[in-house]
Amino acid sequence: MTELHDDLLEKAFGEARERMLARLPDDAKLDHVFSGEFEERMRRMIQAEKRSPWQRRMTAFARRAAVIVVAAVVGFSACVLSVDAWKQGLFKMVEEKFPEYSSITYEPVDGAAGVAEFTLAEYQPAYLPDGFRLTEQMLADSINWSTYTNAEGDMISFQQSILGSGTMAINTEGSQLEEFDLGGETAYKMDNRGSQFVLWNDNQYSYMVLTNDMTLDEAVRIAASIRLYPPDAPHPPHLPVDQGLLPDPYTPEEAAENGDVVISGGGIENVQALEALLNAQQASPAQWTQLIIRVTDFDRGGPIIRDLYFDGFRVHCDEDNTRTEGQEKNTYSGYTYAKLVRETQDGVTVVYGIDDYTGDRVELIRYDETK
């Protein structure tokens, strides 16, 4: 499968950013004063986004699928439209073609610009091929980006965003979007180098279904099944606080109080959370249970903070060692493991991640329960 290379990613992001900025009014013409609540919310959101595990994993999927979506969580423009006005407007898809990709935006046909003032109502596909389950999701006020996975590691991506809140750049090199009718809405579809795209809007939201190594008809069938998602329907679990919003310094006492599995002085606290994760992955996909825990290790010059998420098939590890002293490079990184295994020898227990691709073992946790 052809990958979207880093230089194309950088180019597409840069050009999309410049076009979005060009649409903004001059700073001198802006006299709006945002509330303190809004400013604080934006500050926390930007801080969290810098370290977003979702963003790291979705970028990997984007490369595999040869697609990028530049979706602003909050859009800014000269006016704000009410829900009724938003629904009454007619939007058209605007495609700017470049040699390797196309930039997609949705704009009102009368040329007006605006951002809707309502909060997104979540939609999801009612139909999925056998074996696919919702495993990852970013759900915010203006965007819903969901990933569905099966036991073989195949993925389906669904994006829903409020019209006007973002720009998409998709790989159209060697192919082009085909217009068709999707339940009364004008939609566009494309099969390009193993990736299938379906794009459409309903004058309130824009939608995209992205599949890999499926038929285009199957992607269209998924798109046609999009429905309002019940509020009590299951969602992937998440930790109460993102890694990027934890206090710095982060102490063993704070970590233990937050329910983290804490490694300190060779010993372990809250080991029951680790036990639950190890037990969850023993179930078959038919008995699939998702679970997420945080392991904070103070014994390696730390803390090293690892969020371990079992999605029902695999274990995702998002690691933050930026607080670790004495290293040349402090990084945030994300890995996917086929499973975790635990071994105990001479009183010391080690938990390894089994690499999802190579099968290699990577040590993640080391502790002595007697301490």
VEXLOPA-724872 format. One record per atom (N, C-alpha, C): x, y, z; residue in one letter. Coordinates in steps of 0.2 Angstrom, whole numbers, padded with zeros to 4 digits, always signed. Example, Ala and Ser with C-alpha at 12.3 -4.5 7.8 and 13.67 -1.06 7.14 Angstrom:
% VEXLOPA-724872
+0066-0028+0039A;+0062-0022+0039A;+0066-0016+0039A;+0064-0011+0035S;+0068-0005+0036S;+0064+0000+0039S;
This chain:
% VEXLOPA-724872
+0004-0006+0000M;+0000+0000+0000M;+0004+0006+0000M;+0003+0011-0004T;+0007+0017-0005T;+0005+0021+0001T;+0011+0024+0004E;+0010+0029+0010E;+0011+0036+0008E;+0008+0040+0011L;+0008+0047+0010L;+0014+0050+0014L;+0019+0052+0010H;+0026+0053+0013H;+0026+0060+0017H;+0031+0060+0022D;+0031+0066+0026D;+0031+0073+0023D;+0035+0073+0017D;+0035+0080+0013D;+0028+0081+0011D;+0024+0077+0008L;+0017+0078+0006L;+0013+0080+0012L;+0014+0077+0017L;+0010+0079+0023L;+0011+0086+0025L;+0018+0087+0026E;+0020+0094+0028E;+0017+0099+0023E;+0018+0098+0016K;+0015+0102+0011K;+0008+0104+0011K;+0004+0098+0012A;-0003+0099+0012A;-0005+0103+0019A;-0003+0101+0024F;-0004+0105+0030F;-0003+0112+0030F;+0003+0114+0027G;+0005+0121+0026G;+0001+0125+0022G;-0001+0122+0016E;-0005+0125+0011E;-0012+0126+0014E;-0015+0121+0017A;-0022+0121+0020A;-0022+0127+0026A;-0016+0127+0030R;-0016+0132+0035R;-0016+0139+0032R;-0012+0140+0027E;-0012+0147+0024E;-0019+0149+0021E;-0022+0144+0018R;-0029+0146+0015R;-0034+0147+0021R;-0033+0144+0027M;-0038+0145+0032M;-0036+0152+0035M;-0030+0154+0036L;-0028+0160+0039L;-0030+0166+0034L;-0030+0165+0028A;-0031+0170+0023A;-0039+0172+0024A;-0043+0167+0026R;-0050+0169+0026R;-0052+0173+0033R;-0047+0173+0037L;-0049+0177+0044L;-0048+0184+0043L;-0053+0188+0046P;-0052+0195+0046P;-0046+0198+0049P;-0044+0204+0047D;-0038+0207+0050D;-0039+0208+0057D;-0034+0207+0061D;-0034+0208+0068D;-0037+0215+0071D;-0035+0220+0067A;-0038+0227+0069A;-0045+0227+0069A;-0048+0223+0065K;-0056+0223+0064K;-0059+0219+0069K;-0056+0216+0073L;-0059+0211+0078L;-0059+0215+0085L;-0065+0215+0088D;-0066+0219+0094D;-0069+0214+0099D;-0070+0208+0097H;-0074+0203+0102H;-0069+0201+0108H;-0072+0201+0114V;-0069+0199+0120V;-0071+0192+0122V;-0067+0187+0122F;-0069+0181+0124F;-0070+0180+0132F;-0074+0176+0134S;-0075+0175+0141S;-0069+0172+0144S;-0069+0173+0151G;-0063+0170+0154G;-0064+0162+0154G;-0070+0160+0154E;-0071+0152+0154E;-0069+0150+0147E;-0070+0154+0142F;-0068+0151+0135F;-0061+0151+0134F;-0058+0157+0137E;-0050+0157+0137E;-0047+0151+0140E;-0050+0150+0146E;-0047+0144+0150E;-0048+0137+0147E;-0054+0137+0144R;-0055+0130+0140R;-0050+0130+0134R;-0049+0135+0130M;-0045+0135+0125M;-0037+0133+0127M;-0035+0136+0132R;-0029+0135+0135R;-0028+0128+0136R;-0032+0125+0140R;-0032+0118+0142R;-0032+0113+0136R;-0036+0115+0131M;-0037+0111+0125M;-0031+0111+0121M;-0028+0117+0120I;-0021+0117+0116I;-0016+0114+0119I;-0016+0114+0126Q;-0010+0111+0130Q;-0011+0103+0129Q;-0017+0101+0129A;-0019+0094+0129A;-0017+0091+0122A;-0019+0095+0117E;-0018+0093+0110E;-0011+0092+0108E;-0006+0096+0111K;+0001+0095+0110K;+0003+0088+0111K;+0000+0085+0116R;+0002+0078+0118R;-0003+0073+0117R;-0008+0074+0112S;-0014+0070+0111S;-0012+0063+0109S;-0013+0058+0113P;-0012+0051+0110P;-0016+0049+0104P;-0022+0052+0104W;-0027+0051+0098W;-0023+0054+0092W;-0020+0060+0092Q;-0017+0063+0086Q;-0012+0058+0084Q;-0007+0056+0088R;-0002+0052+0086R;-0004+0045+0083R;-0009+0042+0086R;-0012+0036+0082R;-0015+0037+0076R;-0019+0043+0076M;-0023+0044+0070M;-0018+0046+0064M;-0013+0050+0066T;-0008+0051+0061T;-0005+0045+0057T;-0004+0040+0061A;-0001+0034+0059A;-0006+0031+0054A;-0013+0031+0056F;-0018+0028+0052F;-0018+0032+0045F;-0018+0039+0046A;-0018+0043+0040A;-0013+0042+0035A;-0007+0040+0037R;-0002+0039+0032R;-0003+0032+0029R;-0006+0027+0033R;-0007+0021+0030R;-0013+0021+0025R;-0018+0026+0026A;-0023+0027+0021A;-0022+0032+0016A;-0016+0035+0016A;-0014+0041+0012A;-0020+0046+0012A;-0021+0048+0018V;-0026+0054+0019V;-0024+0058+0025V;-0025+0065+0024I;-0025+0069+0030I;-0031+0073+0031I;-0033+0074+0037V;-0038+0079+0038V;-0036+0084+0043V;-0036+0090+0041V;-0035+0096+0045V;-0041+0098+0048V;-0043+0096+0053A;-0050+0098+0056A;-0049+0102+0062A;-0051+0109+0062A;-0050+0113+0068A;-0055+0111+0073A;-0053+0110+0079V;-0058+0109+0084V;-0063+0115+0086V;-0060+0121+0085V;-0064+0127+0085V;-0063+0131+0079V;-0068+0133+0075G;-0066+0137+0069G;-0068+0145+0071G;-0064+0149+0068F;-0065+0156+0069F;-0067+0160+0062F;-0071+0164+0062S;-0073+0168+0056S;-0076+0175+0059S;-0079+0178+0054A;-0082+0185+0055A;-0089+0185+0058A;-0092+0179+0058C;-0099+0179+0061C;-0100+0172+0064C;-0105+0172+0068V;-0108+0166+0071V;-0115+0165+0069V;-0116+0159+0066L;-0123+0157+0064L;-0127+0153+0069L;-0134+0154+0070S;-0138+0150+0074S;-0139+0144+0071S;-0142+0139+0074V;-0143+0132+0072V;-0148+0133+0066V;-0153+0137+0067D;-0158+0137+0061D;-0155+0140+0055D;-0152+0145+0056A;-0148+0149+0050A;-0144+0144+0047A;-0140+0140+0051W;-0135+0135+0048W;-0139+0130+0044W;-0144+0127+0047K;-0148+0122+0043K;-0151+0125+0037K;-0153+0131+0037Q;-0156+0134+0031Q;-0151+0136+0025Q;-0145+0136+0027G;-0140+0138+0022G;-0139+0132+0018G;-0137+0133+0011L;-0135+0128+0007L;-0127+0128+0006L;-0124+0123+0007F;-0117+0122+0007F;-0115+0118+0001F;-0109+0120-0002K;-0106+0116-0008K;-0099+0114-0006K;-0097+0109-0009M;-0090+0106-0008M;-0086+0110-0013M;-0080+0113-0010V;-0075+0116-0015V;-0069+0112-0015V;-0067+0110-0020E;-0061+0106-0021E;-0056+0110-0025E;-0050+0111-0021E;-0044+0114-0025E;-0039+0108-0026E;-0038+0107-0033K;-0034+0102-0035K;-0026+0104-0035K;-0022+0099-0033F;-0015+0100-0033F;-0012+0093-0036F;-0006+0093-0038P;-0004+0087-0041P;-0004+0081-0038P;-0003+0081-0031E;-0003+0075-0027E;-0010+0074-0023E;-0013+0080-0022Y;-0019+0079-0017Y;-0024+0084-0019Y;-0030+0084-0016S;-0035+0089-0016S;-0037+0092-0009S;-0038+0098-0009S;-0040+0102-0003S;-0048+0102-0003S;-0051+0100+0002I;-0058+0100+0002I;-0061+0105+0008I;-0065+0109+0006T;-0069+0113+0011T;-0076+0114+0009T;-0080+0115+0014Y;-0087+0116+0013Y;-0089+0123+0014Y;-0092+0127+0009E;-0094+0134+0010E;-0101+0135+0008E;-0104+0140+0011P;-0111+0142+0009P;-0111+0145+0002P;-0116+0143-0002V;-0117+0145-0009V;-0117+0153-0010V;-0120+0156-0004D;-0120+0164-0005D;-0114+0167-0003D;-0109+0163-0001G;-0102+0166+0000G;-0102+0169+0007G;-0107+0168+0012A;-0106+0170+0019A;-0102+0165+0022A;-0099+0167+0027A;-0094+0163+0031A;-0097+0163+0039A;-0095+0158+0042G;-0098+0158+0049G;-0096+0151+0052G;-0097+0151+0059V;-0096+0145+0063V;-0102+0144+0067V;-0105+0138+0067A;-0111+0137+0070A;-0110+0137+0078A;-0115+0139+0081E;-0115+0140+0088E;-0117+0134+0092E;-0119+0129+0089F;-0121+0123+0093F;-0116+0118+0094F;-0117+0113+0098T;-0112+0108+0100T;-0114+0102+0096T;-0109+0098+0093L;-0110+0093+0089L;-0114+0087+0092L;-0119+0084+0088A;-0123+0079+0091A;-0120+0073+0087A;-0118+0068+0091E;-0114+0062+0088E;-0118+0057+0084E;-0114+0056+0078Y;-0117+0051+0073Y;-0112+0046+0073Y;-0114+0040+0071Q;-0110+0034+0070Q;-0113+0029+0065Q;-0109+0025+0061P;-0112+0020+0056P;-0116+0015+0060P;-0122+0013+0057A;-0126+0008+0060A;-0124+0001+0057A;-0121+0001+0051Y;-0118-0005+0048Y;-0111-0005+0048Y;-0108-0010+0050L;-0100-0011+0050L;-0099-0018+0047L;-0094-0020+0044P;-0093-0027+0042P;-0091-0031+0048P;-0092-0037+0047D;-0092-0042+0053D;-0085-0041+0056D;-0085-0041+0063G;-0079-0041+0067G;-0076-0034+0069G;-0079-0029+0066F;-0077-0022+0067F;-0080-0019+0073F;-0076-0016+0078R;-0079-0012+0084R;-0076-0006+0084R;-0079-0001+0088L;-0077+0006+0089L;-0071+0005+0095L;-0065+0007+0093T;-0059+0006+0097T;-0056+0012+0099T;-0057+0018+0095E;-0054+0024+0097E;-0058+0030+0095E;-0058+0035+0098Q;-0063+0041+0097Q;-0060+0047+0099Q;-0060+0053+0095M;-0060+0059+0098M;-0066+0063+0097M;-0070+0065+0102L;-0076+0068+0102L;-0076+0074+0106L;-0077+0080+0102A;-0076+0087+0105A;-0083+0090+0103A;-0083+0097+0104D;-0089+0101+0103D;-0090+0101+0095D;-0085+0101+0091S;-0086+0102+0084S;-0084+0096+0079S;-0081+0091+0082I;-0078+0086+0078I;-0079+0079+0082I;-0080+0074+0078N;-0081+0067+0080N;-0077+0063+0075N;-0071+0060+0078W;-0067+0056+0073W;-0066+0049+0077W;-0069+0044+0073S;-0070+0037+0076S;-0066+0032+0072S;-0063+0027+0075T;-0059+0022+0072T;-0062+0015+0074T;-0063+0011+0069Y;-0066+0005+0070Y;-0061+0000+0068Y;-0060-0006+0072T;-0054-0010+0071T;-0057-0017+0072T;-0054-0022+0068N;-0055-0029+0069N;-0049-0033+0072N;-0050-0039+0073A;-0045-0043+0076A;-0039-0044+0071A;-0039-0043+0065E;-0034-0043+0060E;-0030-0036+0060E;-0032-0031+0063G;-0029-0025+0063G;-0031-0020+0057G;-0037-0022+0053D;-0039-0018+0048D;-0043-0012+0052D;-0044-0006+0048M;-0047-0001+0052M;-0052+0003+0047M;-0057+0006+0050I;-0061+0010+0046I;-0062+0017+0050I;-0061+0022+0047S;-0061+0029+0050S;-0068+0032+0048S;-0071+0036+0053F;-0077+0040+0051F;-0076+0047+0055F;-0077+0052+0051Q;-0076+0059+0053Q;-0082+0062+0052Q;-0085+0066+0057Q;-0090+0070+0057Q;-0088+0077+0060Q;-0089+0083+0057S;-0087+0089+0059S;-0092+0094+0057S;-0093+0099+0061I;-0098+0105+0060I;-0095+0109+0054I;-0099+0110+0049L;-0097+0113+0043L;-0094+0120+0044L;-0088+0121+0041G;-0085+0127+0042G;-0079+0127+0047G;-0079+0121+0050S;-0074+0121+0056S;-0067+0118+0054S;-0066+0116+0047G;-0060+0113+0046G;-0059+0112+0038G;-0053+0110+0036T;-0051+0108+0029T;-0049+0101+0029T;-0050+0098+0024M;-0048+0091+0022M;-0043+0091+0016M;-0038+0087+0017A;-0033+0086+0011A;-0033+0079+0010A;-0035+0076+0004I;-0035+0069+0003I;-0031+0068-0003I;-0028+0062-0003N;-0023+0060-0009N;-0028+0058-0015N;-0028+0062-0020T;-0031+0061-0026T;-0027+0060-0032T;-0020+0059-0031E;-0016+0058-0036E;-0017+0051-0040E;-0018+0052-0046G;-0020+0046-0050G;-0027+0044-0050G;-0032+0048-0047S;-0039+0046-0047S;-0042+0053-0046S;-0049+0053-0046Q;-0053+0058-0044Q;-0060+0057-0041Q;-0062+0062-0037L;-0069+0060-0034L;-0074+0060-0039L;-0079+0055-0038E;-0085+0054-0042E;-0091+0056-0038E;-0095+0060-0041E;-0101+0063-0038E;-0107+0057-0038E;-0111+0057-0033F;-0116+0052-0033F;-0121+0054-0028F;-0127+0051-0028D;-0133+0052-0023D;-0132+0048-0017D;-0132+0050-0011L;-0132+0046-0005L;-0138+0048-0001L;-0143+0045-0001G;-0149+0046+0003G;-0152+0053+0002G;-0152+0056-0005G;-0154+0062-0006G;-0149+0068-0005G;-0143+0066-0003E;-0138+0071-0002E;-0133+0070-0008E;-0130+0075-0010T;-0124+0075-0015T;-0118+0073-0012T;-0115+0067-0014A;-0109+0064-0010A;-0104+0063-0016A;-0098+0061-0013Y;-0092+0060-0018Y;-0089+0054-0015Y;-0086+0050-0020K;-0083+0044-0018K;-0077+0043-0022K;-0072+0039-0020M;-0066+0038-0024M;-0063+0031-0021M;-0060+0027-0025D;-0056+0022-0024D;-0049+0023-0026D;-0044+0024-0022N;-0037+0026-0024N;-0032+0022-0020N;-0029+0018-0024R;-0023+0014-0021R;-0024+0010-0015R;-0030+0007-0015G;-0031+0003-0009G;-0035+0007-0003G;-0037+0013-0004S;-0041+0017+0001S;-0047+0019-0003S;-0052+0019+0001Q;-0059+0021-0002Q;-0062+0026+0003Q;-0064+0032-0001F;-0066+0038+0002F;-0074+0039+0000F;-0078+0041+0005V;-0084+0044+0004V;-0085+0050+0008V;-0087+0056+0004L;-0087+0062+0007L;-0094+0065+0006L;-0097+0068+0011W;-0104+0072+0009W;-0105+0076+0015W;-0111+0080+0014N;-0113+0085+0020N;-0121+0085+0020N;-0124+0087+0025D;-0131+0088+0026D;-0133+0095+0028D;-0129+0100+0026N;-0130+0107+0028N;-0129+0108+0035N;-0127+0103+0039Q;-0126+0105+0046Q;-0119+0102+0048Q;-0117+0096+0045Y;-0111+0092+0046Y;-0108+0090+0040Y;-0101+0090+0040S;-0098+0086+0034S;-0096+0079+0037S;-0096+0074+0033Y;-0094+0068+0035Y;-0089+0065+0030Y;-0085+0060+0033M;-0081+0056+0028M;-0080+0049+0031M;-0081+0044+0027V;-0079+0037+0028V;-0073+0035+0024V;-0068+0032+0028L;-0062+0030+0025L;-0061+0023+0026L;-0060+0019+0021T;-0059+0012+0022T;-0052+0010+0019T;-0050+0004+0020N;-0044+0001+0017N;-0045-0006+0014N;-0043-0007+0008D;-0043-0014+0006D;-0050-0017+0006D;-0055-0012+0005M;-0062-0015+0004M;-0065-0013-0003M;-0071-0015-0004T;-0074-0012-0010T;-0077-0005-0009T;-0077-0001-0014L;-0080+0005-0014L;-0088+0005-0012L;-0091-0001-0014D;-0098-0002-0013D;-0099-0003-0005D;-0094-0006-0002E;-0094-0007+0005E;-0093-0001+0009E;-0089+0003+0007A;-0088+0010+0010A;-0094+0014+0009A;-0097+0014+0003V;-0104+0018+0003V;-0109+0015+0007V;-0109+0008+0008R;-0114+0005+0012R;-0113+0008+0020R;-0107+0008+0022I;-0106+0011+0028I;-0108+0018+0029I;-0107+0022+0024A;-0109+0029+0024A;-0116+0030+0024A;-0120+0026+0020A;-0127+0026+0020A;-0130+0024+0027A;-0127+0021+0031S;-0130+0019+0037S;-0129+0024+0043S;-0126+0029+0042I;-0124+0034+0047I;-0131+0036+0051I;-0131+0036+0057R;-0137+0038+0061R;-0135+0041+0067R;-0139+0045+0071L;-0138+0048+0077L;-0137+0043+0082L;-0131+0044+0086Y;-0129+0038+0091Y;-0132+0039+0097Y;-0135+0034+0100P;-0139+0035+0107P;-0134+0037+0112P;-0136+0042+0116P;-0131+0044+0122P;-0128+0039+0126P;-0132+0034+0127D;-0130+0028+0132D;-0126+0023+0128D;-0125+0024+0122A;-0121+0019+0118A;-0114+0018+0121A;-0111+0013+0120P;-0104+0012+0123P;-0099+0016+0119P;-0094+0019+0122H;-0088+0023+0120H;-0082+0020+0122H;-0076+0021+0119P;-0070+0019+0121P;-0068+0022+0128P;-0066+0019+0133P;-0064+0022+0139P;-0058+0027+0139P;-0058+0032+0143H;-0053+0037+0143H;-0051+0038+0150H;-0045+0041+0152L;-0043+0043+0158L;-0046+0050+0160L;-0047+0051+0166P;-0050+0058+0168P;-0046+0064+0166P;-0039+0063+0166V;-0035+0068+0164V;-0030+0066+0159V;-0029+0070+0154D;-0024+0069+0149D;-0017+0069+0151D;-0013+0066+0148Q;-0006+0066+0151Q;-0003+0073+0151Q;-0005+0077+0146G;-0003+0084+0145G;-0005+0089+0151G;-0011+0087+0154L;-0014+0091+0159L;-0012+0089+0166L;-0008+0084+0167L;-0005+0082+0174L;-0001+0087+0177L;-0001+0088+0183P;+0004+0093+0186P;+0011+0091+0185P;+0015+0096+0185D;+0022+0096+0184D;+0026+0100+0189D;+0029+0097+0194P;+0031+0090+0195P;+0024+0086+0197P;+0025+0079+0196Y;+0019+0075+0197Y;+0022+0070+0202Y;+0020+0070+0208T;+0023+0066+0214T;+0020+0059+0214T;+0023+0054+0218P;+0020+0048+0219P;+0014+0048+0223P;+0013+0053+0227E;+0007+0053+0231E;+0001+0055+0227E;+0002+0060+0222E;-0003+0062+0218E;-0005+0057+0213E;+0000+0053+0210A;-0001+0048+0206A;-0005+0042+0209A;-0004+0040+0215A;-0007+0035+0219A;-0014+0037+0220A;-0015+0044+0222E;-0022+0046+0223E;-0026+0046+0217E;-0023+0047+0211N;-0027+0047+0205N;-0029+0040+0203N;-0026+0035+0206G;-0028+0029+0204G;-0022+0026+0199G;-0017+0029+0198D;-0011+0026+0194D;-0008+0020+0197D;-0006+0016+0193V;-0002+0010+0195V;+0005+0014+0196V;+0008+0014+0202V;+0014+0018+0204V;+0019+0013+0205V;+0025+0014+0202I;+0031+0011+0203I;+0036+0015+0206I;+0038+0014+0213S;+0042+0018+0216S;+0046+0014+0222S;+0052+0015+0222G;+0056+0012+0227G;+0056+0004+0226G;+0056+0002+0220G;+0055-0005+0218G;+0049-0008+0219G;+0044-0005+0223G;+0038-0008+0224G;+0032-0005+0220G;+0026-0007+0221I;+0020-0005+0217I;+0014-0004+0221I;+0011+0001+0219E;+0004+0003+0222E;-0001+0002+0217E;-0007+0001+0219N;-0013+0000+0215N;-0012-0005+0209N;-0009-0011+0212V;-0007-0016+0207V;-0014-0019+0204V;-0019-0018+0208Q;-0026-0021+0205Q;-0028-0019+0198Q;-0026-0012+0197A;-0028-0010+0190A;-0024-0013+0185A;-0017-0015+0186L;-0013-0019+0181L;-0016-0026+0181L;-0018-0029+0186E;-0021-0035+0186E;-0027-0035+0182E;-0032-0030+0182A;-0038-0030+0178A;-0036-0030+0171A;-0031-0026+0169L;-0029-0025+0162L;-0027-0032+0159L;-0022-0035+0163L;-0019-0042+0161L;-0025-0047+0160L;-0030-0046+0165N;-0036-0051+0164N;-0040-0050+0158N;-0041-0043+0157A;-0046-0041+0151A;-0043-0044+0145A;-0037-0044+0144Q;-0034-0046+0137Q;-0034-0054+0136Q;-0036-0057+0142Q;-0037-0065+0141Q;-0043-0067+0138Q;-0048-0062+0138A;-0054-0064+0135A;-0054-0064+0127A;-0058-0068+0124S;-0059-0068+0117S;-0062-0062+0114S;-0061-0060+0108P;-0065-0055+0105P;-0072-0055+0106P;-0075-0061+0106A;-0082-0061+0107A;-0084-0059+0114A;-0080-0059+0119Q;-0081-0057+0126Q;-0077-0050+0127Q;-0075-0047+0122W;-0072-0041+0122W;-0073-0036+0127W;-0068-0034+0131T;-0069-0029+0136T;-0063-0023+0135T;-0065-0017+0135Q;-0060-0012+0134Q;-0058-0009+0141Q;-0052-0007+0142L;-0049-0005+0148L;-0043-0001+0147L;-0043+0005+0151I;-0037+0009+0151I;-0035+0011+0158I;-0028+0011+0159I;-0025+0012+0165I;-0019+0017+0164I;-0016+0020+0169R;-0010+0024+0169R;-0005+0021+0173R;+0001+0020+0171V;+0006+0017+0175V;+0012+0023+0175V;+0013+0025+0181T;+0018+0030+0182T;+0024+0028+0186T;+0030+0028+0183D;+0036+0024+0185D;+0041+0030+0187D;+0042+0030+0194F;+0047+0034+0197F;+0054+0031+0198F;+0055+0025+0196D;+0061+0022+0197D;+0066+0022+0191D;+0065+0026+0186R;+0069+0026+0180R;+0071+0034+0178R;+0072+0037+0184G;+0074+0044+0183G;+0068+0048+0181G;+0062+0046+0183G;+0055+0049+0181G;+0053+0055+0184G;+0046+0055+0183P;+0042+0049+0181P;+0041+0048+0174P;+0041+0042+0172I;+0039+0040+0165I;+0031+0038+0166I;+0027+0041+0162I;+0020+0040+0162I;+0018+0037+0156I;+0015+0031+0157R;+0012+0027+0152R;+0005+0026+0152R;+0001+0027+0147D;-0006+0026+0147D;-0007+0019+0143D;-0010+0014+0146L;-0010+0008+0143L;-0018+0006+0142L;-0020+0006+0135Y;-0027+0005+0133Y;-0027-0002+0130Y;-0032-0006+0132F;-0033-0012+0129F;-0040-0011+0125F;-0040-0011+0119D;-0046-0009+0115D;-0050-0015+0113D;-0048-0021+0116G;-0052-0027+0115G;-0048-0032+0110G;-0043-0029+0107F;-0039-0033+0102F;-0032-0033+0104F;-0030-0026+0105R;-0023-0025+0106R;-0022-0020+0112R;-0015-0019+0114V;-0014-0014+0119V;-0010-0008+0116V;-0013-0002+0117H;-0010+0004+0115H;-0006+0007+0121H;+0000+0009+0120C;+0004+0012+0125C;+0006+0019+0123C;+0004+0024+0126D;+0006+0031+0125D;+0011+0033+0131D;+0017+0035+0129E;+0022+0036+0134E;+0024+0043+0134E;+0025+0046+0140D;+0027+0053+0141D;+0033+0052+0146D;+0039+0053+0143N;+0045+0054+0147N;+0048+0060+0147N;+0044+0066+0145T;+0047+0072+0145T;+0049+0075+0152T;+0047+0072+0157R;+0048+0074+0164R;+0055+0070+0167R;+0057+0065+0163T;+0063+0061+0165T;+0069+0065+0164T;+0073+0065+0170E;+0080+0069+0170E;+0085+0065+0167E;+0090+0068+0165G;+0097+0065+0163G;+0096+0061+0156G;+0091+0063+0152Q;+0091+0060+0145Q;+0093+0065+0140Q;+0096+0063+0135E;+0097+0068+0129E;+0091+0070+0126E;+0086+0066+0125K;+0080+0067+0122K;+0074+0065+0126K;+0070+0070+0127N;+0063+0068+0131N;+0058+0068+0126N;+0054+0063+0126T;+0049+0062+0120T;+0042+0060+0123T;+0037+0061+0118Y;+0031+0058+0119Y;+0031+0053+0113Y;+0028+0047+0114S;+0028+0042+0109S;+0022+0037+0110S;+0020+0034+0105G;+0014+0029+0105G;+0016+0023+0102G;+0015+0017+0105Y;+0016+0011+0102Y;+0010+0006+0103Y;+0009+0001+0098T;+0004-0004+0099T;+0007-0011+0100T;+0005-0014+0105Y;+0007-0021+0106Y;+0002-0026+0105Y;+0004-0032+0103A;-0001-0037+0102A;-0004-0039+0108A;+0000-0039+0114K;-0003-0041+0120K;+0003-0039+0125K;+0001-0040+0132L;+0006-0039+0137L;+0007-0046+0140L;+0013-0048+0142V;+0014-0054+0146V;+0018-0052+0152V;+0017-0056+0158R;+0020-0055+0164R;+0024-0061+0166R;+0030-0060+0168E;+0035-0065+0171E;+0038-0063+0178E;+0038-0068+0182T;+0041-0066+0189T;+0047-0071+0190T;+0053-0068+0192Q;+0059-0072+0194Q;+0062-0069+0199Q;+0064-0073+0204D;+0067-0071+0210D;+0064-0065+0214D;+0057-0065+0214G;+0053-0060+0217G;+0052-0054+0213G;+0055-0053+0207V;+0054-0047+0203V;+0050-0049+0197V;+0045-0045+0196T;+0040-0046+0191T;+0041-0041+0185T;+0041-0043+0179V;+0042-0039+0174V;+0036-0040+0169V;+0034-0034+0166V;+0028-0035+0161V;+0031-0032+0155V;+0030-0036+0150Y;+0033-0035+0143Y;+0027-0033+0138Y;+0028-0029+0133G;+0024-0028+0128G;+0027-0032+0122G;+0022-0036+0119I;+0024-0040+0113I;+0023-0036+0107I;+0028-0034+0103D;+0027-0029+0097D;+0022-0032+0092D;+0018-0028+0090D;+0012-0030+0086D;+0015-0032+0079D;+0021-0030+0077Y;+0023-0032+0070Y;+0029-0036+0070Y;+0034-0035+0075T;+0040-0040+0075T;+0039-0046+0079T;+0035-0045+0085G;+0035-0050+0090G;+0040-0049+0095G;+0044-0044+0095D;+0049-0043+0100D;+0046-0041+0106D;+0050-0042+0112R;+0047-0041+0118R;+0051-0034+0121R;+0046-0030+0123V;+0049-0023+0126V;+0047-0023+0133V;+0052-0022+0138E;+0050-0021+0145E;+0047-0014+0146E;+0041-0015+0149L;+0037-0009+0151L;+0037-0008+0159L;+0036-0013+0163I;+0035-0012+0170I;+0040-0017+0174I;+0043-0015+0179R;+0047-0019+0183R;+0045-0017+0191R;+0044-0022+0195Y;+0042-0021+0202Y;+0043-0027+0206Y;+0043-0026+0213D;+0044-0031+0218D;+0038-0030+0222D;+0033-0035+0222E;+0027-0034+0226E;+0028-0034+0234E;+0034-0037+0236T;+0036-0038+0243T;+0038-0031+0246T;+0039-0026+0242K;+0042-0020+0244K;+0036-0015+0245K;
